[in-house]
Amino acid sequence: MQSILWRALGRNTIISIILFGALLGLLWLAEMIFPSVALLKWNDPAWVVGIPASIIGVAYILTVRDPQNYTGFFAGIIMSILLGIQFLLQEPKGIDSAFLFFFVFIPFQLMSIYKWSRNKGEGGASFEPKFLDTPRLMLSIALLVFITLGDYILVTYAFQRNGLLDNMLIKLLSGLLISSSFLANYWLIYRKTDSWIYWIIYSLAGIGLFIIIRNPFSIVLFTFFLVINGMACVAWVKATKPENRYWAAPFFKK
């Protein structure tokens, strides 16, 4: 059984390499046609580190799209290390994000490996995907708002040291990136289908952020993430049994 799971991770890694190879090829072609548009930044160390991080990250998502395959979290740990390094290379503005990857995401992914590999829920029952119940849903939404605003204030006064209303939309979207990815990683530990909703929010926030700061490569990358995360979300929703839908039950046809 474990060999099947590892083979799935290897297959998804190959798929991710092919997809990113095609993406980089298209971007290279776009640069050839429009020389004034700089999409590939091979002279930027942070950008270069971000390429394998993104490839491994997509393999991670494709693998944990299967609620029984914990091997994807090993790829997730490698992704987090690379992303942490990438943000450190963007010092000083990337220090807070690097801290998040090293000291939050990696422990979360280790916890996910432990939980998923046991493959048992309470009372020995199969550990299946579930939506949050209503109290946890409300708590999760409150945390999303709290972390987003907390990061907004931290960036304003500790990192950028500007006015509270300066770069407001950029700081809000940056905070939303952190809060949504935090909750997505956390709820994945417990196989909550809601985690993929947060990954979609993460992707949308990234698209909006990079449109504002005019980073064409990252716009394309996060659009790619949106499609992959959306596919995973659909797969998990389909895998969630009617009795496990909780707050989402009214949105399903009877």
Order of alpha helices (4+ residues) and beta strands (2+ residues): alpha-alpha-alpha-alpha-alpha-alpha-alpha-alpha-alpha
